[in-house]
Amino acid sequence: MSPVQAAVTAVLTQKFEVSPESIRPEATLESLDLDSLALAELALALQEELGVPVEEDEAAKHSTVGELVAALNAKRA
């Protein structure tokens, strides 16, 4: 598991109480029951955790966990 994937998983499980089994690359953020307020909180938490800006469209309802991790990995590279 990459450091970014680990950070995303940690934030989702700790801050939003998402079960670790639900956090799969193909899972959408909407399917994890994150509403628009939760998505904004997720973006802020990931910015703090990873030190990279997280755009609103990167943490959108239709985004998958895998897409979010890939976008954040690209920013850290």
C-alpha positions as CSV (number, residue, x, y, z in Angstrom):
1,M,0.0,0.0,0.0
2,S,1.4,3.4,-1.0
3,P,1.8,6.2,1.6
4,V,-1.0,8.1,-0.2
5,Q,-3.3,5.1,-0.2
6,A,-2.6,4.5,3.5
7,A,-3.3,8.2,4.3
8,V,-6.6,8.1,2.4
9,T,-7.6,4.9,4.1
10,A,-6.6,6.2,7.5
11,V,-8.6,9.5,7.1
12,L,-11.7,7.6,5.8
13,T,-11.7,5.1,8.6
14,Q,-10.8,7.4,11.5
15,K,-12.6,10.6,10.6
16,F,-15.6,9.3,8.7
17,E,-15.9,5.8,10.2
18,V,-15.9,4.0,6.9
19,S,-15.2,0.3,7.3
20,P,-11.8,-0.7,5.9
21,E,-13.4,-3.4,3.8
22,S,-15.4,-0.8,1.9
23,I,-12.4,1.2,0.8
24,R,-11.6,-0.4,-2.6
25,P,-10.1,1.4,-5.6
26,E,-13.3,1.1,-7.5
27,A,-15.5,2.4,-4.7
28,T,-16.9,5.9,-5.3
29,L,-16.8,8.5,-2.5
30,E,-20.6,8.7,-2.7
31,S,-20.9,4.9,-2.2
32,L,-18.9,5.4,1.0
33,D,-21.8,7.7,2.2
34,L,-19.8,10.9,2.0
35,D,-22.0,14.0,1.4
36,S,-20.7,17.3,0.0
37,L,-19.8,18.6,3.5
38,A,-17.9,15.3,4.2
39,L,-16.1,15.7,0.9
40,A,-14.9,19.2,1.8
41,E,-13.7,17.9,5.1
42,L,-12.0,15.0,3.4
43,A,-10.1,17.3,1.1
44,L,-8.9,19.5,4.0
45,A,-7.9,16.4,6.0
46,L,-5.9,15.0,3.1
47,Q,-4.2,18.4,2.5
48,E,-3.1,18.5,6.1
49,E,-2.0,14.8,6.1
50,L,-0.1,14.8,2.8
51,G,0.9,18.5,2.4
52,V,-0.5,18.8,-1.1
53,P,-3.5,20.8,-2.3
54,V,-6.6,18.7,-2.9
55,E,-8.9,20.2,-5.5
56,E,-12.7,20.0,-5.1
57,D,-13.1,17.9,-8.3
58,E,-10.5,15.4,-7.1
59,A,-12.7,14.6,-4.0
60,A,-16.1,14.7,-5.7
61,K,-19.0,12.3,-5.2
62,H,-18.3,10.5,-8.6
63,S,-14.6,10.1,-7.9
64,T,-13.4,6.7,-7.0
65,V,-10.9,6.0,-4.2
66,G,-8.4,4.8,-6.9
67,E,-8.8,8.0,-8.9
68,L,-8.2,10.1,-5.7
69,V,-5.2,8.1,-4.8
70,A,-3.7,8.4,-8.3
71,A,-4.3,12.2,-8.4
72,L,-2.6,12.7,-5.0
73,N,0.3,10.4,-6.0
74,A,0.9,12.5,-9.1
75,K,1.0,15.7,-7.0
76,R,3.5,14.2,-4.6
77,A,5.8,13.0,-7.4
